[in-house]
Amino acid sequence: MLYRTVLTLLVASATAFTASKPTLVRPVTMPSTTACHIIMTDKETDTILQSAKDCVDSECSIDEVDSLLETLKSAEADLRHRLDKIDGLIGELQHINEKPDRKTSEVRQFVQDLMLVFSHKKPKVSPTGWSGDVTKHLTAYDALPPKPWKASP
């Protein structure tokens, strides 16, 4: 009995220092709030065109026309919302461009971000919030002013 207990404790303590089995972790892809769905997607366009084609192929009954109108009104509301977002981006770009101390790098970065809004390409890397700028590493002595030295009494 004592032998089994010692063996169990030995095995349990030995496994504490071993590497665990690697698990497959899928990267989470979250849609960007600024880069997705600003203009009509292919799926939305296909939905509208299919509704119109269904109406044309048949006799355009009242129900089919009502369905097409609902689809178009829904698309119109989405596009109005998206156009408001684009208007905000235009205003922000004008504000950045008209600054008295206009920085070219800031304008260039904003325009690059604006290009992502109208792109249908999936980004290679999901946005993480890191700007990508590499700065010089500072120590506490470089970043903070030193305290005055006083001799101990």
Secondary structure by P-SEA (a helix, b strand, c coil): caaaaaaaaaaaaaaccccccbbbbcbbbbbbcccccccccaaaaaaaaaaaaaaaaccccaaaaaaaaaaaaaaaaaaaaaaaaaaaaaaaaaaaaacccccaaaaaaaaaaaaaaaccccccccccccccccccccccccccccccccccc
